[in-house]
C-alpha cells in the first residue's frame, strides 16, 4: 500500500512542478510549507486510520479521521487558495 501511495504522491508533485514550469507560475515558501504539512498530516491520517481498523478499533479510526484528517485537508485547501488568489490578483 505504501509503495503505491509513494508513487502517487511523487507523480502528483512531479505533475505540479511540471505545470508550474509550463505555465510560468511560482509558489511562495509558505505556500509550499503549508501544503507539505497538510500532505504529511493527510498521509499520517491514512496510516493511522488503517492501523486502527486492523486493530479492530473503529471508533479510534474515525476520531483520527476527524481530529487529524480534517485539519490536514483544511491546510491543503488553504495552500491552494493562497496560490490561486495570488495568481488571480496579478
Number of C-alpha atoms within 10 A of each C-alpha: 6 9 8 9 11 12 11 12 14 12 12 12 12 12 12 12 14 12 13 13 11 9 9 8 11 13 15 11 9 11 19 15 13 20 21 16 16 24 18 13 20 21 18 16 22 16 14 18 21 14 15 16 14 11 10 11 13 15 12 16 21 16 12 18 19 13 11 17 22 16 15 25 16 14 22 21 15 16 22 16 13 16 17 12 10 11 12 8 6 5
